[in-house]
């Protein structure tokens, strides 16, 4: 076997967090857990994520939409509105969802 191929490591299942929870009598339901964390991201219905380059993205109507970097309000709250500098897209949080409400031509930086 080549030196760059790693062999699988044998892990004792008693060290997993699920084993410890089960031993303590806790129940685990993946569906309930997924539903719970789905709305934990700022209590929004829209799926949000941040890349390693600190860009904010969202899944809106089945598409990955760029929400900006520093323009994105943190923490986002109901009624927040912002304009993405690079694209000119205007977004607003309405009823817990990020929605695109318009577009204007992007302004070139002054410097």
Number of C-alpha atoms within 10 A of each C-alpha: 6 5 6 6 7 8 8 6 6 6 8 7 10 10 9 10 10 14 13 13 12 11 11 9 9 10 10 11 7 9 8 10 10 10 10 10 10 15 14 10 14 15 15 19 14 19 16 17 13 13 9 6 7 11 15 18 19 18 14 16 9 7 9 12 15 16 27 21 17 12 14 18 13 9 9 17 17 14 12 15 19 17 20 19 19 15 15 16 20 17 20 20 19 15 12 17 16 24 17 18 11 11 13 12 10 13 10 8 7 4 3
